[in-house]
Amino acid sequence: MTIPTARFNPAPYLASPHLQTIWGPATRRRDAVALRRERLSAPDGEILRLDHLAGPARSPRVLLLHGLEGSSRSVYVQGLLGGVARLGWRATVLNFRSCALEGRPPRPSPVTRCRLYHSGETSDLDHVIRHLAAEEPGGPLFAVGFSLGGNVLLKWLGESGGNAALRGAATISVPFDLGAGARHMEKGVRPLYVWNFLRSLRAKTRDIVHRFPEAASRIDLRRAMKASSFHAFDDAANAPLHGFLGADDYYARCSSLGFLGRIAVPTLCLGSADDPFLPGAVLRRAADVASSSVRIVTTSAGGHVGFVEHSPRGLRYWAEEQVLEWLRRSAR
C-alpha cells in the first residue's frame, strides 16, 4: 500500500520548525466541526467522553487520538475531522481522561478515579475500540493518533498484533522514544513548550492529590510543582501515579519504539526530521525496527504536527491530506 510521493514543501514564510509547530494552534478554528458527545463507562467505572462526527450509516469510521493536553477541540483534530467529513465517512474522538472540555468557558472534565492518562495507557483505547467494533461488527474501522495519541495507538497495535480490530492506522509526529524526546525538550528554546504543557498538568496533579488520598501517598507534589522539565515532572508525578518506578521506567516501558516490530495492521507514520519535540535520529531507529506492516515517512521539515504548505488555494496541511489519502486507499 502506498501514498502519493508528493514532497512536502513548507510555506516560505513558515520555514522554521517552530513556526510550523505554532501556526496551526494560533490560526485555526477549534469548533469548525459539529460533534455529538457520548459518555461511555470504562471497566474501572470512569466515564470516558467520546465525540462523534455523524455520517452515512455503515460508512467507514475513523477513531482519533489527540496529543498531550489536547482534546476534540485541538485544531489538528478538527482539521482531520473536516477531511473525514469530506470523504463522507464518520469519526469518533477519544478524549483522554481529564482532557474533554465541558461547560462555558470550556473546562477540563473531572475524573472519578485516581489516575489520569499517559503516553503508554492503552486500556481505555482498547475498551473504546471494542465498543465501536461491537456496535457495528465487521464495519470498516480505522484509527489516527497525533503525537502522544500516536504513541498510545502504536503501542496498542503492537500489543494486539494480529488481533487488532482495525482496517488501518496512521500517526503524525509520534515521539517514538519518550526518554530521548524528554531530553531533547530540555535544550534551546524547547523548555518554553514544556512550560506551556506543565501549566495545566500541574493544576491537574494538584487537584488529584487533593481529592484522592492514595494519590497524595504516591506523588511528590512539592517536586512536581517545581518541575521545569518533562523528566522531572514525570519522575515526581506522572510515573508514580500510574505505577511506574520513575520517569526512566515509564519511558522504557511505554515508548512505542519497542512495539513497532509487532504491528500487523497496515500503518502509516508521518514525522519530520526537524520536529522540535524529538531528535531526528529516532525516526531512523523507528524505521529500522518497524514491522513490514508499518511505513514510516520522514520529511526534512514540518515541525511538530505542523506540515503547513502553500498551495494555489492558500495554506494546506500536508500531513492531514496524506493521512486522508492513506485511509481512502486502505478502505478499498
N, C-alpha and C positions, 0 to 999 in steps of 0.2 A: 504494500500500500504506500502511495507516495502523495506528497503535496506539491503544488507548483514550486518551481525552483526560483521564483522571483526573489531578487536580492533586496534586503531591507536597506533603504537609504534614508537616514534621519533628515527631517526638515532642517535646512541650512541654519536657521536661527535657533534650532534646538539640538545642536550637535553635542553639547555637554551631556554626560550621563546623568548629572544632577537635574538639568533642565528636562531631560526626557522623563525622569522619575517624578518630578513635582508638577509637570504641566497638566496632566490629566486631573489630579485632585484639585488643582487650582481653578480649572476652567470648565470641567464637565458637570452636567447635572447629576444629582443624586436621587431624583424622583422622576426620571424620564419614563419609567415603565410601571404600569399598574399591576399590583400583586395582591393575592389573597393569602391571608395568614392561616396556617393550621397549627394547632398545639398538639404535639404528639408526646405521649408518655414514654420515657426511656425505661429500661428494665430496673433501674435503681429508684424510679419514682420522680426523677427530674422531668420538667416539662421542656421539650425541645420545640423551638419555633421554626417552622418551615414556611417559606414564602413561595407561592406558586404563580407561575405565568400560565394563563389559560391558552388553549389552542384546540385544534380539531381532535376529536376523540380518536384514540388509537394511534395518533401521530407520535413520532419519537419524543422521548423526554430526556432532557439534559439536567443532571444534578450539578449544581455549582457550589464550590467551597471557597470562601473568601480567605484573605490573608490575616496577619496579626492585627487584632483590634479592628477588623473590618466588619462588614455586615452586608445584608442585601442592598443596602444603600451606597455601598462603595462604588465609585464611578466605573471601575473596570467591570464589576459585576453587572451594573446597569447597562454598560456598553455591550457586553456579550448577550445579555437578555434581549436587547433590541435586535441583535443579529439573529438570535434563535427565533424571535417572532417573525422576522422577515423570511425565514426558512419555512414558516408555517408549522413549527414544532412547539412543544411545551417545555417548561423548565421548572425546576424546584431549587431554591436556595436553602441550604442548611446553615442557619445562623448558629455558630458555636456558642456554648454556654456563656451567658453574661454579655453576648455581643448583639443580640437582637435589640433594635431600638423601638421604644414604645412611648406613647404619650406625646404631649406638646409642652415644652420642647422635647424632642426625642431624647430619651434617657436609656442607658443600658438596662436590659431586663434582669431582674433579680434571679439568683439561684437558690434552690431549697436544699441542696446537698453540699457537703463540704469538699467541693472541687470545682475547678473552672474548666479550662481546655488547655491543650499544649500541642506541640508540633508532632507528637507521636501518638496522640489519643485517637484510637480508631474504633472504639466500641460504639460511639454514637453514629459514626458514619456507617458501620456495619448494620446497625439497627435500622437506620433510615433506608438504606438500600434494600434490606429485606422487606421493609414496609412497602416501598414503592413497587418492588417486584411482585409482592403478594397481591397488590391491588390490581395489577394487570399482568398476569402470568404470560411469559413469552413476549411481552411488549418490548420494543427496542429502547434500551436504557443506556445512556452514556453519562460520563462524569468529567468535569473540568475543575482543576484546582489552581488557585493563584498563590504563589509564594508559600506561606505556611500551610495553606489549604492543599497546595500541590504536594508538599511533603507528606501530609496525612494521607492523601489519596494514593501516592506511590507506595507508602508503607503498607497500607491496607491491600493494595493489589499484590504486593509481594507475599503478604501473609496468606492471602486467599488462593494464590496460584491459579490453577485451572478451575477453581470453584467460584471465581468472581462472577457475579450475575450482571456483567456489563458487556455491551457490544463493543465498546471502545472507550478510550480515555485520553485526556490531554492535560498538560500543565504549562504554566507560564511562570518563569523566574523562580524556580524552586531552589531553596537553599539545601542542596543535597547533603552537605556536611555541616551540621549545626555548629560544631566546635570551630571549624575553620571560618564559618560565617561570623560567629560571635567575636573571634579575634580580629577579623577584618574590620568589623564595625567600630573598633577602638582606635582606628587610625584616621588621620587627616580631619576632614570636616564631618565624618560619618557619625561621631557622637551626637551631632545635632539631630539626626534621625532617631537615635536611641532615646535621647531626652524626650522627644515627642511621644514615642510609644510608652515610655515609662511613666509619663504623667497619668495616663488612665490606668495602667497596670498597677501602679502604687495605690490608687484610690480603690480599686477592686480588692487588692490584697488587704488593705486596712479594713475594708468592710467585712470581708470573710473572716478575718481574725476576730473582729468584734462580735460577730453573730454566731460563730462556731467555736466552742472551747477546744475541740480537737485540733482545729487549725492553729490556734494560739500555741499549742504544745509542739507543733511541727515547724512553724515559720519563725525565723528570726526577724521580727518586724522592724526593729531598730536598724538592722543592717540592710533590710530590703528598702527602707525609706531613704537610706543614704546612697544606695547603689547608683552608679553612673554608667554602668556597662551591662550588657545582657548577661554576661557570665556572672557578675556579682549578684544581679537580681535573681537569676535562675538558681544560683547556689544557695541564696538565703530564703527564697520563697517558692518559686515555681517547682523546682525539683523536689524538695522535701514535702510539699503539699501533696504531690502526686506519687509519692512512694519511692523516689529515687534517692540514691545515697548523696548526691550532689550534682552540680552542673555537668561535670565531666561524665558521670554515669548516665545522666539524662541524654546528653548529646550522643554518647556511644550507642545507646540502645534505641534511640528514636530517629537517627539520621536515615533518610530514605536510601542513601548510598548503599547501605547493607542489604537492601531488599530488591534492588533493581534486577538482579540476576534471576529472581524467582517469578518475575511478572510474565503471565501468559496471555494477557489481554492486549490487543494492539494499542499502543500508547505513543503519543507524540509529546515530546518535551521541548519547549522553546526556551532558550536562555541567551543572554548577552554576555560577551566577554568583558564588557565594561560595567557590569552590574555593580553598583556601589555596595550591595549587600553581600557579595560573595566573590572570592578570588577566582579569576578566570580558569586557573589550573584545575579547579574542582570539576568544571564541566568536562574537561578531558578525562578525568578519572571516572566520572559517571559514564561516559561513553565506553570506556574500557571494560566496565563490569556489567553493563546492562545486558539483558537477555536479547535474543533476536526479535522479540515482540516489541521492543522499545526503540523508537527512533528519536535520537537527541539531535536537535538542530540548533546550532550556535551562530549568532550573528556577532559582528565585531562591535556593534553599537546597539543602543536601545535602552540602557539604564535598567531600572527595576520596575517591571510591569509598566513599561513605557511604550517603546516601539512606535513613536509618533512620526509619521511620514507625511510628506507633502504630495498631494495629487492635484490634477486639474480641477477637481471639485472641492479643494480645500484640504484640511488635515484629515488623515485617517489613521486608524490604529491597526498597524500591520499584523501584530501577533494575534489579535482577536479575529481578523479576517482569515488568517492561516488556520486557526483552530476551527472556525466555522466550516472551512472547506474540507478539512480533515474529517470532521463529523459527517458532513454531507456525503463524502465518498465512503465512509465507514458504514453508512446506513444502506448502501446499495445491496 
